C-alpha cells in the first residue's frame, strides 16, 4: 500500500531501530535518563530556548504550554483551523479551562491587525483577559504552508505591547525551516514557547518536545506528571528522536519535492481543484468540484484504497494527501496515476 494519509504513519528505519536498541536508559522522573537528557538539550539548541521537555505527543506538548501560560477563565487567540482547537479533543476546555477567540485567516495565516482587534481590553469584570496568542507553522489545514516570518514578527510586537505571551505549535516547524532555508530559530525567536513533533516528517515512532525558558519548563514538569506524561526508561524512544534530528531533517526536502510532483501530476484531473504553486511542503489538499467530479471525497478515498493508495477524506469534497520518508518518487507517480484514473472513470 502507498500510504498518503499522514506523515505520522512512518516506520523507524533499520538505523533508527539500532539506535533505539542500543540506547542507554535511566529513570527520567528522577532526571537520570541520559538519552532523554541529550534529546532535550539538542531540542533546546535547535529551537533556541533555554530548556526543553520530552513528552509522548504533540497534543500533550501544546496542552502543557497552554496550561502553564494561562489560568482558568482566560482567553487565547488562534486561527480558526489551528490544531489545538480542532484536533486535540477539547483539551483546552478540560485541562486549562480557557476559551478561544477564533480568528478567520487565509490558509491558516492571520495578521497582526486581526490579533490586535481580537485582544480584550475592556474592564476586568465582563471580559476574559487575553493571555496567549497561538500560531501554527507549518499550518496543517492551510495545506502545509509556511507562516510568513514578517507576519510572525508583527504579531509578536502586538502581543508584547499588550503583555500577552506567544506560543508556536511547531509540530512541522522543521518542514518550514527546510522549505524557507531559514533556521528554526528564525521563527522561534518570536515565541515564548514552542513545540516540535518527532513522529511526523522526522520519522520517529513516538514523541514531541516543548521548549521555553528554564522556569517555564520546570513548571511544565509538574503538569506533565499531572497529565500522565511522566515516563521512566523512555530513552529507548528518545534515541529515535535523537537519530531523527541528526539524520532526517535535511531529507524533508525530498518530501516537499514529492508533494509538489504529486500536485503537478494530478492538478488537471477531472473535477479537481488544486493549485500546485500553493504546495510549499509535504501536505496538499484536494478540492473536488461537486458539479464536475464523479465522486465525492469519501468515494475517492474508497476507490483509491481499492487500488492500493491510502488517503484521508477531510469532508465531503476535500481530501488531504501527505508525503513522507516511506513514500518514494516512484510511488508518488503511481499514486498520481491512480488518482487520475479514478477521477476519469468516476
VOBA-1610 file (N, C-alpha, C; in pm, whole numbers, padded with zeros to 5 digits, always signed):
BEGIN
Unk+00083-00120+00000Unk+00000+00000+00000Unk+00087+00125+00000Unk+00043+00226-00074Unk+00106+00358-00071Unk+00024+00443+00025Unk+00081+00477+00139Unk+00005+00542+00246Unk+00031+00692+00247Unk-00066+00768+00200Unk-00057+00914+00195Unk-00151+00980+00297Unk-00196+00905+00395Unk-00289+00962+00493Unk-00224+01067+00581Unk-00099+01042+00622Unk-00032+01133+00714Unk+00116+01099+00718Unk+00197+01195+00763Unk+00337+01165+00788Unk+00359+01104+00926Unk+00251+01072+00996Unk+00261+01000+01123Unk+00270+00849+01104Unk+00252+00801+00982Unk+00246+00657+00959Unk+00384+00596+00933Unk+00488+00677+00937Unk+00622+00628+00905Unk+00669+00523+01005Unk+00750+00431+00957Unk+00811+00326+01041Unk+00958+00362+01066Unk+01010+00328+01183Unk+01153+00355+01208Unk+01240+00282+01107Unk+01342+00350+01059Unk+01436+00287+00968Unk+01521+00186+01045Unk+01587+00093+00974Unk+01674-00003+01044Unk+01780+00067+01130Unk+01834+00178+01080Unk+01936+00250+01157Unk+01876+00313+01282Unk+01754+00363+01271Unk+01688+00420+01388Unk+01657+00310+01490Unk+01612+00198+01442Unk+01585+00085+01533Unk+01712+00043+01607Unk+01825+00044+01537Unk+01951+00007+01600Unk+01986+00106+01711Unk+01965+00234+01683Unk+01992+00336+01784Unk+01903+00317+01906Unk+01778+00279+01883Unk+01686+00253+01993Unk+01729+00133+02074Unk+01771+00027+02006Unk+01811-00096+02074Unk+01935-00075+02160Unk+02020+00016+02118Unk+02147+00038+02189Unk+02139+00154+02287Unk+02021+00212+02306Unk+02008+00331+02391Unk+02041+00301+02537Unk+02117+00392+02595Unk+02142+00386+02739Unk+02025+00455+02809Unk+01970+00392+02912Unk+01848+00446+02973Unk+01865+00462+03124Unk+01770+00535+03182Unk+01763+00556+03326Unk+01623+00603+03360Unk+01599+00642+03482Unk+01466+00685+03526Unk+01449+00834+03499Unk+01366+00867+03402Unk+01353+01008+03362Unk+01283+01092+03467Unk+01194+01034+03549Unk+01128+01111+03653Unk+01231+01164+03753Unk+01339+01089+03768Unk+01450+01135+03851Unk+01552+01216+03771Unk+01523+01238+03642Unk+01615+01312+03557Unk+01739+01235+03522Unk+01731+01101+03522Unk+01850+01018+03509Unk+01858+00940+03379Unk+01772+00973+03280Unk+01782+00901+03153Unk+01874+00981+03061Unk+01992+00929+03030Unk+02088+01007+02951Unk+02040+01038+02810Unk+01964+00947+02748Unk+01914+00974+02613Unk+01811+01086+02613Unk+01722+01084+02710Unk+01622+01191+02719Unk+01689+01324+02748Unk+01785+01323+02839Unk+01855+01448+02870Unk+01927+01503+02747Unk+01988+01414+02670Unk+02057+01459+02549Unk+01958+01513+02446Unk+01846+01441+02428Unk+01745+01487+02333Unk+01692+01625+02372Unk+01666+01646+02500Unk+01614+01775+02546Unk+01715+01885+02524Unk+01842+01856+02546Unk+01946+01956+02520Unk+01955+01989+02372Unk+01947+01885+02287Unk+01951+01906+02143Unk+01832+01990+02097Unk+01713+01956+02146Unk+01592+02027+02107Unk+01597+02173+02150Unk+01645+02198+02271Unk+01657+02336+02319Unk+01749+02416+02228Unk+01858+02354+02183Unk+01951+02423+02094Unk+01888+02448+01957Unk+01822+02347+01901Unk+01759+02361+01770Unk+01653+02472+01773Unk+01579+02479+01884Unk+01469+02573+01894Unk+01509+02706+01958Unk+01634+02716+02001Unk+01684+02843+02053Unk+01626+02883+02187Unk+01599+02786+02272Unk+01541+02814+02403Unk+01632+02762+02515Unk+01608+02808+02636Unk+01690+02768+02750Unk+01678+02619+02780Unk+01557+02567+02767Unk+01535+02428+02808Unk+01423+02367+02725Unk+01417+02235+02728Unk+01314+02161+02655Unk+01269+02042+02738Unk+01152+01989+02703Unk+01093+01877+02776Unk+01038+01775+02678Unk+01073+01649+02697Unk+01027+01540+02613Unk+00893+01490+02664Unk+00795+01477+02574Unk+00660+01431+02609Unk+00613+01330+02505Unk+00508+01252+02538Unk+00465+01147+02446Unk+00407+01196+02314Unk+00345+01315+02311Unk+00274+01354+02189Unk+00275+01504+02169Unk+00247+01545+02045Unk+00235+01686+02014Unk+00116+01750+02083Unk+00008+01675+02096Unk-00108+01726+02167Unk-00073+01760+02311Unk-00001+01670+02379Unk+00038+01699+02517Unk+00131+01818+02523Unk+00221+01830+02426Unk+00313+01944+02425Unk+00237+02076+02417Unk+00142+02084+02325Unk+00062+02206+02314Unk-00018+02233+02440Unk-00083+02129+02492Unk-00170+02147+02608Unk-00091+02185+02733Unk+00030+02133+02746Unk+00114+02173+02859Unk+00150+02321+02850Unk+00185+02366+02730Unk+00222+02507+02715Unk+00104+02598+02746Unk-00012+02563+02695Unk-00131+02644+02721Unk-00164+02645+02870Unk-00149+02531+02935Unk-00177+02521+03078Unk-00086+02612+03160Unk+00042+02612+03129Unk+00137+02693+03206Unk+00117+02843+03177Unk+00082+02877+03056Unk+00066+03018+03019Unk-00061+03082+03077Unk-00161+03002+03111Unk-00294+03058+03142Unk-00347+03015+03278Unk-00458+03079+03315Unk-00538+03040+03430Unk-00681+03015+03381Unk-00758+02930+03451Unk-00897+02907+03409Unk-00974+03039+03398Unk-01048+03053+03289Unk-01123+03175+03264Unk-01051+03272+03173Unk-00924+03246+03141Unk-00851+03330+03046Unk-00898+03301+02904Unk-00854+03386+02813Unk-00885+03367+02672Unk-00755+03362+02592Unk-00754+03278+02490Unk-00641+03271+02399Unk-00689+03298+02257Unk-00600+03352+02175Unk-00633+03385+02037Unk-00564+03287+01944Unk-00637+03232+01849Unk-00576+03149+01746Unk-00663+03149+01621Unk-00603+03108+01511Unk-00676+03098+01385Unk-00774+02982+01392Unk-00885+02995+01322Unk-00997+02901+01337Unk-00959+02756+01308Unk-00864+02733+01220Unk-00831+02595+01183Unk-00709+02541+01256Unk-00662+02609+01360Unk-00545+02563+01434Unk-00567+02428+01500Unk-00459+02353+01509Unk-00464+02217+01563Unk-00515+02210+01707Unk-00468+02293+01800Unk-00516+02280+01939Unk-00666+02297+01954Unk-00728+02373+01864Unk-00873+02391+01872Unk-00949+02279+01802Unk-00896+02231+01690Unk-00970+02135+01608Unk-00938+01989+01633Unk-00818+01960+01681Unk-00774+01821+01679Unk-00713+01773+01810Unk-00746+01839+01920Unk-00690+01796+02048Unk-00799+01765+02150Unk-00912+01718+02098Unk-01018+01657+02178Unk-01072+01746+02290Unk-01076+01877+02266Unk-01132+01967+02367Unk-01043+01988+02487Unk-00915+01956+02473Unk-00824+01969+02586Unk-00814+02110+02641Unk-00828+02210+02555Unk-00822+02349+02601Unk-00925+02376+02711Unk-01044+02324+02690Unk-01152+02348+02787Unk-01135+02262+02911Unk-01103+02136+02891Unk-01098+02042+03004Unk-00973+02062+03090Unk-00858+02077+03028Unk-00733+02080+03102Unk-00696+02219+03151Unk-00730+02323+03075Unk-00690+02459+03112Unk-00807+02551+03145Unk-00927+02513+03108Unk-01043+02596+03139Unk-01041+02731+03071Unk-00984+02736+02949Unk-00978+02862+02876Unk-01080+02863+02763Unk-01113+02983+02719Unk-01195+02994+02599Unk-01108+03049+02486Unk-01152+03023+02364Unk-01071+03058+02248Unk-01141+03166+02167Unk-01069+03270+02134Unk-01117+03374+02044Unk-01063+03339+01905Unk-01149+03285+01821Unk-01107+03235+01690Unk-01107+03347+01587Unk-01000+03349+01507Unk-00984+03448+01402Unk-00978+03376+01268Unk-01050+03426+01170Unk-01050+03364+01037Unk-00930+03413+00957Unk-00846+03319+00916Unk-00727+03354+00841Unk-00735+03312+00696Unk-00627+03334+00624Unk-00611+03289+00487Unk-00515+03172+00488Unk-00568+03053+00459Unk-00488+02930+00465Unk-00416+02921+00600Unk-00488+02954+00706Unk-00434+02940+00840Unk-00354+03057+00891Unk-00331+03157+00808Unk-00248+03270+00847Unk-00335+03389+00885Unk-00310+03445+01004Unk-00380+03566+01047Unk-00279+03681+01054Unk-00330+03802+01056Unk-00243+03920+01056Unk-00231+03981+01195Unk-00133+04066+01210Unk-00116+04138+01336Unk-00236+04228+01363Unk-00295+04286+01257Unk-00413+04371+01275Unk-00530+04290+01329Unk-00546+04168+01282Unk-00654+04083+01333Unk-00631+04047+01479Unk-00508+04017+01514Unk-00476+03988+01654Unk-00504+04110+01740Unk-00463+04225+01693Unk-00482+04348+01769Unk-00630+04373+01797Unk-00714+04347+01696Unk-00858+04367+01715Unk-00919+04263+01810Unk-00859+04146+01816Unk-00916+04038+01897Unk-00881+04048+02045Unk-00781+04126+02079Unk-00737+04137+02219Unk-00845+04205+02303Unk-00874+04147+02418Unk-00972+04205+02511Unk-00906+04315+02591Unk-00959+04434+02582Unk-00900+04546+02656Unk-01003+04613+02746Unk-01118+04554+02764Unk-01221+04615+02848Unk-01192+04597+02996Unk-01292+04628+03076Unk-01271+04616+03220Unk-01260+04469+03260Unk-01212+04445+03380Unk-01187+04310+03426Unk-01308+04237+03478Unk-01426+04297+03468Unk-01546+04232+03520Unk-01614+04149+03411Unk-01630+04206+03293Unk-01708+04142+03189Unk-01624+04060+03091Unk-01498+04095+03072Unk-01418+04033+02968Unk-01317+03934+03024Unk-01302+03820+02959Unk-01192+03731+02997Unk-01060+03793+02950Unk-00957+03790+03032Unk-00831+03851+02990Unk-00762+03768+02882Unk-00712+03837+02780Unk-00635+03771+02676Unk-00495+03744+02730Unk-00455+03616+02731Unk-00326+03579+02788Unk-00226+03525+02686Unk-00278+03474+02573Unk-00189+03399+02486Unk-00236+03408+02341Unk-00139+03417+02250Unk-00164+03405+02106Unk-00093+03278+02058Unk-00166+03191+01991Unk-00110+03065+01941Unk-00109+03065+01788Unk+00005+03036+01728Unk+00018+03020+01584Unk+00064+02878+01552Unk+00055+02840+01425Unk+00092+02705+01382Unk+00177+02714+01256Unk+00297+02651+01258Unk+00390+02661+01146Unk+00470+02530+01133Unk+00458+02456+01020Unk+00369+02484+00909Unk+00224+02465+00953Unk+00132+02520+00873Unk-00008+02511+00910Unk-00073+02394+00838Unk-00113+02294+00915Unk-00167+02170+00859Unk-00285+02196+00767Unk-00391+02257+00821Unk-00513+02276+00743Unk-00500+02388+00641Unk-00391+02461+00646Unk-00362+02558+00543Unk-00292+02496+00424Unk-00270+02363+00430Unk-00203+02294+00321Unk-00054+02285+00341Unk-00009+02282+00467Unk+00133+02273+00494Unk+00210+02398+00456Unk+00142+02513+00460Unk+00208+02637+00419Unk+00297+02692+00531Unk+00400+02764+00490Unk+00496+02824+00582Unk+00445+02961+00625Unk+00436+02983+00756Unk+00388+03111+00808Unk+00489+03220+00773Unk+00446+03329+00711Unk+00540+03437+00674Unk+00611+03494+00796Unk+00741+03503+00787Unk+00821+03548+00902Unk+00787+03691+00941Unk+00766+03777+00844Unk+00732+03917+00875Unk+00600+03925+00952Unk+00505+03840+00916Unk+00376+03839+00986Unk+00394+03793+01130Unk+00476+03690+01149Unk+00503+03642+01285Unk+00565+03754+01370Unk+00661+03823+01312Unk+00727+03931+01386Unk+00627+04041+01424Unk+00540+04075+01332Unk+00440+04179+01360Unk+00342+04136+01468Unk+00303+04010+01467Unk+00212+03959+01570Unk+00281+03961+01706Unk+00408+03925+01708Unk+00484+03928+01832Unk+00488+04070+01889Unk+00509+04169+01804Unk+00514+04308+01850Unk+00383+04350+01913Unk+00271+04310+01851Unk+00140+04342+01908Unk+00121+04273+02042Unk+00160+04146+02050Unk+00145+04071+02174Unk+00229+04133+02286Unk+00353+04164+02257Unk+00440+04224+02358Unk+00386+04358+02407Unk+00335+04437+02316Unk+00283+04568+02353Unk+00165+04557+02447Unk+00098+04443+02446Unk-00020+04423+02531Unk+00004+04323+02643Unk+00129+04286+02666Unk+00163+04196+02776Unk+00108+04055+02758Unk+00103+04008+02634Unk+00046+03877+02603Unk+00156+03783+02556Unk+00153+03659+02603Unk+00253+03560+02565Unk+00222+03504+02426Unk+00322+03443+02364Unk+00305+03381+02233Unk+00354+03237+02237Unk+00278+03150+02170Unk+00314+03008+02163Unk+00306+02961+02019Unk+00403+02879+01978Unk+00406+02823+01843Unk+00384+02673+01847Unk+00276+02628+01783Unk+00260+02486+01755Unk+00351+02457+01637Unk+00470+02408+01666Unk+00569+02383+01563Unk+00584+02236+01531Unk+00473+02164+01531Unk+00479+02020+01504Unk+00563+01991+01380Unk+00542+02070+01274Unk+00618+02053+01149Unk+00708+02174+01124Unk+00762+02231+01229Unk+00845+02351+01216Unk+00966+02327+01128Unk+01027+02209+01136Unk+01146+02184+01056Unk+01113+02171+00908Unk+00989+02136+00876Unk+00946+02145+00736Unk+00950+02290+00689Unk+00903+02380+00774Unk+00907+02523+00740Unk+01051+02571+00726Unk+01137+02524+00815Unk+01277+02564+00811Unk+01345+02518+00683Unk+01324+02392+00646Unk+01386+02338+00525Unk+01330+02407+00401Unk+01199+02429+00399Unk+01136+02491+00282Unk+01181+02636+00263Unk+01198+02708+00372Unk+01234+02850+00364Unk+01384+02874+00358Unk+01462+02773+00400Unk+01606+02791+00407Unk+01650+02867+00530Unk+01559+02888+00624Unk+01590+02961+00747Unk+01603+02863+00863Unk+01689+02891+00960Unk+01696+02805+01078Unk+01567+02815+01158Unk+01538+02712+01236Unk+01417+02712+01317Unk+01412+02832+01410Unk+01529+02875+01456Unk+01534+02989+01549Unk+01488+03120+01485Unk+01493+03127+01353Unk+01442+03248+01286Unk+01294+03266+01318Unk+01224+03157+01339Unk+01081+03161+01374Unk+01062+03163+01526Unk+01132+03075+01597Unk+01105+03058+01740Unk+01147+03177+01824Unk+01234+03263+01772Unk+01277+03379+01849Unk+01160+03471+01884Unk+01051+03460+01810Unk+00936+03547+01834Unk+00830+03482+01923Unk+00863+03368+01982Unk+00766+03297+02067Unk+00826+03269+02204Unk+00742+03278+02306Unk+00786+03243+02441Unk+00805+03093+02453Unk+00719+03017+02387Unk+00730+02871+02390Unk+00701+02816+02251Unk+00747+02694+02229Unk+00722+02629+02101Unk+00727+02478+02119Unk+00673+02407+02021Unk+00676+02261+02023Unk+00737+02211+01893Unk+00778+02085+01894Unk+00829+02018+01776Unk+00793+01871+01786Unk+00730+01818+01681Unk+00691+01678+01680Unk+00801+01594+01615Unk+00837+01485+01679Unk+00941+01395+01627Unk+00884+01281+01546Unk+00753+01257+01557Unk+00692+01138+01498Unk+00615+01167+01370Unk+00634+01285+01314Unk+00573+01315+01184Unk+00681+01303+01077Unk+00714+01412+01008Unk+00810+01402+00900Unk+00947+01354+00942Unk+00983+01373+01069Unk+01114+01330+01115Unk+01124+01178+01132Unk+01011+01111+01137Unk+01012+00966+01127Unk+01032+00887+01255Unk+01037+00952+01371Unk+01046+00876+01495Unk+00911+00810+01525Unk+00910+00699+01599Unk+00783+00630+01623Unk+00691+00701+01721Unk+00746+00784+01810Unk+00663+00849+01911Unk+00740+00965+01970Unk+00667+01067+02018Unk+00730+01171+02097Unk+00732+01310+02035Unk+00727+01409+02122Unk+00740+01551+02087Unk+00820+01620+02196Unk+00861+01743+02167Unk+00928+01825+02268Unk+00861+01961+02274Unk+00865+02022+02390Unk+00826+02162+02405Unk+00946+02235+02461Unk+00957+02363+02429Unk+01076+02438+02469Unk+01036+02578+02512Unk+01114+02632+02605Unk+01091+02766+02657Unk+01199+02801+02756Unk+01168+02892+02846Unk+01265+02929+02949Unk+01279+02814+03048Unk+01389+02814+03122Unk+01412+02709+03221Unk+01300+02708+03325Unk+01257+02826+03366Unk+01148+02834+03465Unk+01018+02778+03408Unk+00990+02808+03283Unk+00867+02757+03220Unk+00870+02604+03216Unk+00982+02547+03175Unk+00993+02402+03165Unk+00981+02338+03303Unk+01035+02401+03404Unk+01022+02347+03539Unk+00876+02341+03582Unk+00800+02444+03548Unk+00657+02445+03579Unk+00582+02342+03496Unk+00624+02324+03371Unk+00559+02226+03284Unk+00582+02083+03334Unk+00694+02060+03403Unk+00723+01926+03456Unk+00611+01876+03547Unk+00560+01965+03632Unk+00454+01923+03724Unk+00328+01884+03647Unk+00293+01964+03547Unk+00172+01934+03470Unk+00192+01811+03382Unk+00314+01788+03335Unk+00337+01664+03261Unk+00306+01544+03350Unk+00348+01550+03475Unk+00316+01443+03571Unk+00165+01433+03591Unk+00100+01547+03607Unk-00045+01550+03628Unk-00121+01492+03510Unk-00073+01523+03389Unk-00140+01476+03268Unk-00106+01331+03233Unk-00019+01269+03311Unk+00018+01129+03286Unk+00128+01112+03185Unk+00208+01217+03164Unk+00311+01209+03062Unk+00451+01184+03115Unk+00465+01166+03247Unk+00598+01136+03303Unk+00632+00991+03272Unk+00749+00970+03213Unk+00790+00835+03172Unk+00915+00793+03248Unk+00943+00666+03246Unk+01060+00614+03317Unk+01176+00592+03220Unk+01206+00468+03184Unk+01321+00441+03096Unk+01282+00465+02950Unk+01243+00587+02921Unk+01193+00621+02787Unk+01305+00662+02692Unk+01429+00646+02736Unk+01540+00676+02647Unk+01540+00591+02522Unk+01472+00478+02526Unk+01461+00392+02409Unk+01391+00466+02295Unk+01286+00543+02330Unk+01218+00619+02225Unk+01284+00756+02204Unk+01347+00809+02308Unk+01421+00935+02290Unk+01536+00916+02192Unk+01595+00797+02191Unk+01705+00768+02098Unk+01659+00781+01954Unk+01533+00745+01928Unk+01478+00762+01793Unk+01469+00910+01758Unk+01431+00993+01856Unk+01424+01136+01833Unk+01560+01196+01806Unk+01662+01149+01879Unk+01798+01196+01855Unk+01843+01160+01714Unk+01817+01035+01674Unk+01855+00993+01540Unk+01782+01077+01435Unk+01655+01105+01459Unk+01577+01184+01364Unk+01635+01323+01347Unk+01672+01388+01457Unk+01727+01523+01449Unk+01865+01524+01382Unk+01937+01414+01395Unk+02071+01407+01336Unk+02070+01367+01188Unk+01968+01291+01147Unk+01972+01231+01013Unk+01852+01260+00923Unk+01739+01307+00978Unk+01618+01315+00898Unk+01567+01457+00872Unk+01645+01557+00904Unk+01598+01694+00884Unk+01616+01738+00740Unk+01737+01731+00689Unk+01762+01779+00553Unk+01683+01701+00449Unk+01656+01574+00475Unk+01583+01493+00378Unk+01436+01532+00368Unk+01386+01618+00455Unk+01249+01667+00442Unk+01227+01733+00307Unk+01334+01785+00248Unk+01323+01847+00116Unk+01272+01748+00012Unk+01306+01620+00027Unk+01256+01518-00065Unk+01104+01506-00056Unk+01052+01510+00066Unk+00906+01503+00083Unk+00838+01622+00017Unk+00899+01738+00029Unk+00842+01857-00033Unk+00841+01844-00186Unk+00951+01793-00240Unk+00959+01771-00384Unk+00853+01672-00431Unk+00834+01566-00353Unk+00735+01464-00389Unk+00593+01521-00385Unk+00565+01605-00286Unk+00430+01664-00277Unk+00404+01757-00396Unk+00504+01834-00434Unk+00489+01923-00549Unk+00473+01844-00678Unk+00548+01735-00691Unk+00535+01648-00808Unk+00396+01588-00816Unk+00346+01541-00703Unk+00211+01484-00699Unk+00108+01587-00742Unk+00122+01708-00690Unk+00027+01815-00726Unk+00031+01844-00875Unk+00151+01849-00931Unk+00164+01876-01075Unk+00102+01766-01159Unk+00114+01641-01115Unk+00063+01528-01192Unk-00090+01520-01191Unk-00153+01568-01083Unk-00297+01547-01072Unk-00380+01673-01087Unk-00317+01790-01098Unk-00392+01916-01095Unk-00490+01931-01210Unk-00468+01857-01320Unk-00559+01867-01435Unk-00664+01757-01438Unk-00669+01675-01334Unk-00765+01565-01331Unk-00908+01617-01326Unk-00999+01539-01378Unk-01140+01578-01389Unk-01199+01613-01252Unk-01260+01730-01244Unk-01333+01771-01125Unk-01247+01809-01006Unk-01117+01828-01029Unk-01026+01854-00919Unk-00981+01999-00923Unk-00982+02064-00807Unk-00930+02199-00793Unk-00807+02195-00704Unk-00692+02226-00763Unk-00566+02220-00690Unk-00465+02310-00761Unk-00404+02400-00685Unk-00302+02489-00740Unk-00166+02438-00696Unk-00088+02379-00787Unk+00043+02325-00748Unk+00136+02429-00688Unk+00118+02555-00725Unk+00206+02660-00675Unk+00182+02690-00527Unk+00071+02643-00472Unk+00043+02663-00330Unk+00104+02554-00243Unk+00158+02450-00303Unk+00218+02340-00226Unk+00360+02380-00188Unk+00382+02404-00059Unk+00511+02451-00012Unk+00592+02343+00058Unk+00524+02250+00123Unk+00597+02146+00198Unk+00545+02008+00160Unk+00500+01931+00256Unk+00465+01791+00227Unk+00316+01761+00236Unk+00232+01864+00242Unk+00087+01845+00255Unk+00016+01914+00140Unk-00081+01844+00081Unk-00166+01911-00016Unk-00311+01869+00005Unk-00400+01964-00014Unk-00544+01942-00002Unk-00608+01948-00140Unk-00687+01847-00170Unk-00761+01843-00296Unk-00903+01890-00272Unk-00953+01978-00357Unk-01092+02019-00352Unk-01162+01960-00474Unk-01267+01884-00450Unk-01344+01824-00560Unk-01463+01914-00593Unk-01482+01941-00719Unk-01592+02023-00766Unk-01718+01937-00774Unk-01821+01964-00690Unk-01942+01882-00693Unk-02009+01879-00829Unk-01992+01983-00908Unk-02058+01989-01039Unk-01986+01905-01144Unk-01856+01883-01124Unk-01777+01813-01225Unk-01732+01675-01183Unk-01688+01663-01058Unk-01631+01536-01012Unk-01740+01429-01005Unk-01704+01309-01045Unk-01799+01198-01041Unk-01801+01128-00905Unk-01708+01167-00818Unk-01701+01110-00684Unk-01688+01222-00583Unk-01737+01199-00461Unk-01704+01290-00353Unk-01577+01239-00286Unk-01530+01308-00183Unk-01402+01271-00121Unk-01406+01131-00058Unk-01510+01094+00019Unk-01513+00957+00072Unk-01515+00852-00040Unk-01586+00882-00148Unk-01588+00789-00261Unk-01452+00777-00326Unk-01383+00889-00341Unk-01249+00887-00397Unk-01155+00810-00305Unk-01168+00830-00176Unk-01085+00759-00080Unk-01104+00608-00092Unk-01228+00564-00103Unk-01254+00419-00115Unk-01197+00365-00247Unk-01219+00438-00355Unk-01171+00391-00486Unk-01019+00385-00490Unk-00954+00482-00430Unk-00808+00480-00425Unk-00758+00363-00340Unk-00826+00342-00226Unk-00786+00232-00139Unk-00795+00097-00207Unk-00896+00080-00290Unk-00911-00045-00364Unk-00798-00067-00464Unk-00731+00043-00500Unk-00618+00036-00594Unk-00484+00054-00525Unk-00484+00041-00393Unk-00357+00039-00320Unk-00302+00172-00276Unk-00384+00277-00275Unk-00338+00409-00231Unk-00428+00459-00119Unk-00371+00482-00002Unk-00448+00530+00112Unk-00440+00682+00121Unk-00554+00745+00145Unk-00562+00889+00162Unk-00669+00920+00266Unk-00688+01047+00297Unk-00782+01086+00402Unk-00882+01189+00352Unk-01009+01153+00352Unk-01115+01248+00320Unk-01139+01335+00443Unk-01125+01466+00426Unk-01141+01560+00538Unk-01288+01596+00557Unk-01359+01617+00445Unk-01503+01639+00448Unk-01558+01585+00316Unk-01679+01621+00281Unk-01741+01559+00165Unk-01666+01585+00036Unk-01604+01702+00023Unk-01538+01736-00103Unk-01392+01776-00088Unk-01331+01741+00025Unk-01191+01775+00049Unk-01113+01651+00090Unk-00995+01635+00032Unk-00908+01524+00067Unk-00768+01577+00095Unk-00701+01515+00193Unk-00564+01550+00226Unk-00469+01439+00184Unk-00357+01477+00125Unk-00250+01385+00089Unk-00121+01436+00152Unk-00043+01345+00210Unk+00080+01384+00278Unk+00194+01291+00235Unk+00304+01349+00193Unk+00422+01270+00159Unk+00514+01260+00280Unk+00598+01157+00281Unk+00686+01132+00396Unk+00799+01038+00357Unk+00883+01002+00452Unk+01004+00927+00419Unk+00979+00784+00374Unk+00857+00733+00394Unk+00825+00598+00349Unk+00757+00597+00211Unk+00755+00712+00144Unk+00696+00721+00011Unk+00805+00763-00088Unk+00827+00680-00189Unk+00929+00708-00290Unk+00872+00789-00407Unk+00962+00839-00490Unk+00917+00912-00609Unk+00834+00822-00700Unk+00877+00696-00715Unk+00802+00602-00799Unk+00661+00581-00744Unk+00646+00576-00613Unk+00514+00559-00553Unk+00429+00683-00571Unk+00492+00801-00568Unk+00419+00925-00596Unk+00363+00922-00738Unk+00444+00880-00832Unk+00399+00870-00971Unk+00284+00770-00984Unk+00296+00659-00914Unk+00190+00557-00918Unk+00061+00610-00856Unk+00074+00677-00741Unk-00044+00733-00675Unk-00113+00835-00763Unk-00035+00919-00830Unk-00092+01020-00920Unk-00170+00953-01032Unk-00115+00847-01086Unk-00184+00775-01194Unk-00316+00718-01146Unk-00314+00661-01025Unk-00437+00604-00968Unk-00543+00712-00951Unk-00504+00827-00895Unk-00600+00935-00872Unk-00661+00982-01004Unk-00578+01002-01104Unk-00628+01048-01234Unk-00722+00945-01297Unk-00686+00819-01287Unk-00770+00714-01346Unk-00904+00703-01274Unk-00901+00712-01143Unk-01024+00701-01065Unk-01118+00816-01097Unk-01063+00939-01101Unk-01148+01055-01130Unk-01201+01053-01272Unk-01124+00999-01364Unk-01170+00989-01502Unk-01280+00887-01517Unk-01266+00775-01444Unk-01365+00667-01454Unk-01490+00699-01376Unk-01474+00768-01262Unk-01589+00801-01179Unk-01642+00682-01104
//
